[in-house]
Amino acid sequence: MRPGSSAGAAAGAPGAPGAPGAPGAPIRVLVVDDDPGARALHARFVSEAPGFVLAGVAGSGRAAVEHGIREGIDLVLLDMRLPDVSGVEVLNRLRTLGHGSPDVLVISSSRDQVTVRQALAARVVGYLAKPFTQEVLAARLADYRAERRSVRAGAGAGSGAGAGREERELVLGQGEIDRLASTGRIGVAGSRGGAAPALAPVPKGLSELTLTRVVEALDPVEPLSTVELAQSLKISRATARRYLDYLTEIGAMDLAHRYGRRGRPEVLYRLVPAVQLPWAGRG
């Protein structure tokens, strides 16, 4: 029997009171953090939050994906720094479930713009920077619960469990992350209004022509490594890396990792869909 489920066949029946996903049922939460102390602390915070139940904990990215796929999780509290696969890669894998994917609230000490942008592009429900108090997390969970109820009430009886997820506004915390989310330089694929991510003016030392070639060589589905991009454009690895770093910095890239048998993982780059070049069509 899964954690948080009730005994008896009726409790597990779809739509039964207390069944995962049923109206009025507790929201099932998975806590993902590689730090055992933080994991235990945040698990306690969740257990003491009204309307929420701790469905499980995970200390690695692979375990998080396995729990998220198999155990009827509603919400994942996800740390971005994990020992095997990054939090961004966990987000990408969970999103392959479509409307069946759980919501994700990022809880991370990572405050750099690249990480925040990548999380936002995956349509997380919030980004909470560590450390935080129990009161702060409880308030964020209460907001999420209220919004979840509102979305379900407006979706109607036949709209499905995932209705309204893609229309959800981003609910962020800290002022610096709020400002980053409101600058207009962050592209959120599938967000309200369908605005495409736009590139800022090219900084000194980069060429508009070369940047255009780099963007054209990249794909939103099939990722490329720095070496593969350099070979396809017949440019040096250092040059390819400079342009990829720039695109990543402005939030135009999704990052993944390729893990080999030895050494550090290789970074792979996917283009955020519909990147707009500000100089395109300029006479």
N, C-alpha and C positions, 0 to 999 in steps of 0.2 A: 504494500500500500504506500502511495506517495506521501511525503510529508505534508501535513495540513489537510489531508482528505479525511472524511468521516467514515466510520465503519458502516457496512451494509451496502447493498446494491443500490438502494434508492438514492443514497448520498452521491453516488458517482454518476447517476443518470443525467443526461443532458437536460439543463433547465431546472433540475431539482434544487430546492433550497440548500445552500451550502456547497453545491457543486461548482467547480472552477468555471468562472465566466458567467454564472447565473446572476440575475439581478439580486442585489443585496448580499451576495457572497463576499467574503473577505478578498481583498486584492492580494494575490500570491506574488511574493517578492523573492528574487534571487539576489544575494549579495556576493559580488565578485571583487576580491582584493587579494593580492599576493602576501600582504602583511597579516599574519595571524591575529595580532592585537587589534588592528583596525577592523579586520573582518568580524571578530567577535563583538567589538564595540558597536559597529553599525548593525549587526544582526540583532543585538539587544534593542537598539533604537527602533528598529522596524517592528520587533515583537511587541513593543510597548506603545506603538502608534495605533489609535483606534481605526478599525476598518481594514487593517493590514495583517497578514500572516506570513511568517518566515517560511518559505517553501524549500529553501536550501541555501548552501554557501558553496563557493568555488574559489580556488586559489590560483587558477590558471585560465588562459583564454580557451583552450580546447575543452576543459571541463565546463566552462561557461556556455559554450555553444551547445554541448551535449545536453546540459540541463535545459537550456532555452528551447531546444527542439522537442525534447521528450516529455517534459514534466508539466505542461500546461501553465507556464509562467506568464503572469500578466505584466510585471515590471521588473527590470533588471537594474540594480544599482551597480554601475560599472566603473571600476578603476581603469585608467588608460595605460598604466604602466604594469604590464604583466610579463612573467618570465619566459613564456614560449611564443605567443603571438600577441601583437599589440591590441590595445582596445579598439583602435580604428578597424583592424581586420576582423575582430569579433563583431563589430557593428555591421560590417559588410556581409559577413556570413549570416547573421541573424536576419538581415533585410532580404536575403534570398527566399525567406519563408513567405514573403508577400504580406497579405492581410493577417496571416497567422503568426507573424513575428511579434514578440513582446515589445512593449514600450521600454525605453532606456533613459534613465536619469544618470548622467555622468557624475561621479564623485571622484575627484582627482586633484592631486597637487600640481598637475601640469597646467600652467597658466599661459604658455606661449601661444602666439597667435595661430601658428600652423595647426597645433593640436585642437584648439578651440574651433577653428574653421572647419576642420575635417569632421569633428563631432556634429557641428551644426548642419553640415551638408548631408549627414545621415539622418536628419530629422529627429534628434533626441528631444525629449520633453523638457530637458533642463540641463544645466551645467553648474554643479555646485563644487566650488574650490575648497579643498581641504586645507587646514582643519576647520571643522564646524561643530557647533554645539548640537545637543539633542533637540533643543527648541527650534533651531534653524531647520533641521531636517524634518521635524514634525510639521512645521508650517508648510514646507515645500510639499510633503506628502499629502497634507490636507488640501492644498490647492489642486494637486493632481487628482485626488479623489473626487473633488467637486466638479472639476472639468470633465472627468471621465463620465460621471453621472449625467452631466449636461449633454455631452456628445451622444450618449446612448439614448437619452430621452428624445433628442432631436432626430436621431437616425431612423426611428420607426421600427416596427416589428420585423420587417423583412429585409433590413439593410445589412445584416451580418455583423459579426463581432468586430470587424476592423473598420466599420463605417466611421468616417470623419477623421481618421488618423492623419491622412495626408493634408487635411485642411486645418490642423491644429496650429495655433500660434505658438511660437517659441517662447517659453517662460523661463527666463534666465535670472540669475541672482546678481552677483557682485557687479559693482559699477563699471569696472574695467571691461568685463565681459559684456555687459549691457551696451556699452559704447561701441565695442567691436561689432556686436550684432546689428547695430543701427547705422553703421557707416555707409551701407550700400555697396561695400566692396566684397561682401560675402555672398556667394551664390548658393542658394539652397534649392537643390533639384526638386521639382514638384511642389514648391512652396506656393502660398497664395499669391495670385497675380502672375505666376509663371515667369518672373524676371530671371533672365539669364545672367550668369556671372560675367562681369566686365573687367577687362584688364586695365590697370592703371597705366599712365604714361610710362614709356620705357625708360628706365633709369640710365644714367651715364655709364658707358662701357658696354651696353647691349645694343644690338642692331634690330630695328624693326623688321627688316627683311629676314634675318636669321630667326627671330622669334616667330614670325609667321610660318616659316618652314618647320620649326619645331612643333608648333601647334598642329599644323597639317599632318605631321608624321605620327602624332599621338592619337590614341583611340579611347573612347569612353568605356569600352568593353574589354578589349585585349590589352593588358598592361605591358609596358616595356621597361627594361632596365636602362641605366645610363649607358652601358656598353652597347646594347642593341640600338639605342637611339643614335649614338655616335657613329656606329657602323652604317646605319641606314642613310644618314645625311652626309657621311664622309667628313665629319668634323672630329676634333679631338675630344677625348673623354672629359677633360677639364672644361672645355667650352660647353659641351652638352650639360654638364653638371651645373654650370652657372645659370643657364636658362631654366633648367628644371627647378633649381632652388628658387629662382624668381617666381616662377609659376606657382610653386608650392606656397611661397610666402604670401601671395595675394589670394590664396584660396581657390586656384583654378585646377588643382590636382587632387586626386584621391590616391593615397599611398597604400600599398600592400607589401608583403614580404614573401620572398622565396627562400625556403629553408633547405640547405644542403646538409651533407653528412658532417661537415666540419666547418669551423670558422663562423663569422658573423653572418646573419641572414642578408640576402641581397634585396635592396629596396626596388620595388616596382612602381611605375607611375601610370595612372589612368587619368585621362582628361575629364574634368567635369563637363557634362553635356552643354552644348550651345555657348561656348566661350565666345565673347564678342571682342574683336580687335578694334580699339578706338580709332585707328587710322584707316580701317578697311573702307574702300570706296573713296578715299580722299584724293582729290585731283592734284 
